[in-house]
Amino acid sequence: MKILDRYILYRFLYNFFSSFCILIVIFIFQGIWLFIDDLAGKGLGVVIIAKFIFYFIPTLVDKVLPLTVLLSSILTFGTFAENYEFAAMKASGISLQRGMRSLIVFVLFLGVVTFFFANNIIPKSEQKMFNLRRNIAKVKPAAAITEGVFSDFEGTGEGMNIKVDRKYGEQDRFLDNVIIHIKDKQAVNTTVIKAKEGELISSEDSDIIELVLKDGNYYKELKPKRSEEKRKHPFAKAKFETYTINIDISELNNQDLEEEGNITTDKMKNVVRLVKDIDSLEKNNLEKVEAFSKNIITRMGAFPVPTKQDSIQKAQRAKLDKTELTEKKKAQYDSISTIKEFIKTLPEWQQLQIVTSARTSTKSILTTVIGKKEELQKRFKFYNSHILSLHKKYALAFSCIILFFVGAPLGAIIRKGGLGLPMVIAIILFLAYYFIGVFAGNYSKENNIHPILGAWLSTLIMLPMGISLTRRATADRGLIGFGHIMDGIKNLFKKKEKEDTE
């Protein structure tokens, strides 16, 4: 490697790693705010929080790495242009493409590493982080209670759902406006408890958590053995000042916080798994649509499917056709030509019966279609998200390469180093790239655009910008050429002056 290539690569790598470290710290703090409710005040140890952050860092690469490449390339070539190093290279006969040669090799290598990272490391990190959050909620019962919604106490053996308006105090032990549904062995809510206040009391030596409820009401449906008494729907009701529920957490205290569950999303899968699942999901969705279509056609009685006939059946059908033709000739002067006219010939009670039956059938079919539509939309959204995740892995690798060809010539054009203007330009470009990707991804999940286009749209928009900027920087032109416009305006004024003098 020549001295110039080593020098340019050294300057770029210095800016790259320093920018990456700064940005990853910023994004970590920004991301922790999303999970602060799962971590803060739950009595979690430093090791658990450190594991959570360690698993969270790889999931930020798809945001941090493109911005890092863009910023470091602008900083590197902006500093070269500002210090006239780039002008010295040109004076020595070294073009922009020649100066970028070592960096192009590095960025291509970075694209390969990025794809490997997105295909292997990020899915495992997503899985580990998901399992850690889920198991933290199991071990720490207060963490399993979300304000404003019903939360399941998983694994406690009590089979209960709890809803609270507010949690407060040390480790969120105090609860306001508690509603509890306790399930029986058949998973049916038979007991409802409402209390104005509640408190979770536990100790490190005990495997029992006490849920102390204050100032509330207790309601329970009774299940008598006799069928006659069941029709009366008996229940028990009581009012209490203090009521205590003991929750056994002996099994949960031995819970492995990194134990893997069966839940997997598209973000937790690599390319091989995604391709396999996309194929199976597509076949399954088409089978569901085909089966539902056949069901609706059968219920409507429309579009009958012709059955295969043998020679005897064809001969019989030919005879019937001849008889039908003679009957048609006899009925060619029949006055009835529409369904309405036919219905009018029937008695009034029969007309009402036919119209009511048709209306009921139509409403039933429409209700079925609307319900099935929502189900199929969820299925296709899940299918589209898999296609989107698959192509995002490839798009992420290519985005690093394309954003380099946006940032490097842009830095040479603006001729400004440091963290001022280059940082502003890099953030603006990255926000445009990121938000286009987010909107395109959401649209593709809803099937408004194809998922492949949703994954590649932001990268494809940056591609012509990179080509244009590289050409302008090679030709040593400014960011926006206003010269020909100003020359045209000056020539116009000169012509007017000549006309006035004449």
C-alpha angles and dihedrals in degrees: 000000000000123000093250093051091048091049094050092044092049092051092047095047091048091054092040098054095039091050091045093052093047094046095045091054091049092049092046091057090044091050096046089063087065092057100032091111090057094050111028120089096356097114092248119163126241090250093057093048090047090051091050092052091044091055091043096055097070091053088063095058094089088061102033101044099057090046090048093052091047095047097043093049091050091047094047099048093034089058091047091053094043093052092044090243090124090051089052090052091052091047088054090053096258112138127208092257091052091050090050094050099098091042092050089057090048093048092049089052089047090053091055092047090047092054091049089049093048092047100045114013104038096052091051091048091050090051094047093047093048093050092047093052092046094048092045087058089051096049095041107048093193088060090056092060114086119194116250099011137074111264127195120232094221120204096004094111091229095097096216139149119212130195124185132177095215142007122202144150131054110348088350091284096149120075133193126210099000122198118186128187113194117199129215126221090281090056091248120142103242100152128056123186124185124187135169094222138019140182133199111217121187141150133207093241096050130077091204126087116200117215104198114196123194133200102000150121133255124210127179132174113226122219111209121194097231117080092219092059091047090064089061091059096220119202141175122231131184141166121222140185094202128014125174127204118192116212118197111219099168091118093047095053088065092049116133106229091211096046109136122234133204095253114106130169131195090266090060095058133086126221096272092051093044093052091049094047093045090056094048093044092051092052092045093050093048090050090051092050093046093048092048092048091052090048093052093045090051092049092047094046089221131129096022114207111238114239124222113258130203125222094272093051090048091053091049090048091052090054091049090050090054092051090047090052092054090047090050090053089052092048097043090105093049111134094216111094106149138045092246091057090048092051091050090060090061126083117271095249090052092048090053091047093052094047093046092048092049092048093049092048092048093050091048092051092046091050090050092048093049092049093046091046091061091048093049091046089057091047094050091044089056089047093048092049089058092052089046093051092048095054094039088066090059094039091054091057093048092044090063090055095044095045089053089058088049096048102040098055090037090057090049090051100047091043094207128126133186129060098295119079095006090056092050093048092046092050092048092050092044093049090051090049093045099045092046087053093048095048092044090049093051092047091049093050089055088050093244090125131014113277091231090057090045091056096046103034099094091045092048091051091053093048098074089042090056092048092048094047092047091052092048093048091048090051090046093239127148127258093262118017110223094156098095091046093052091046090053092051091049092050090050092054091046091054091051091050091052091049091050093050092049 
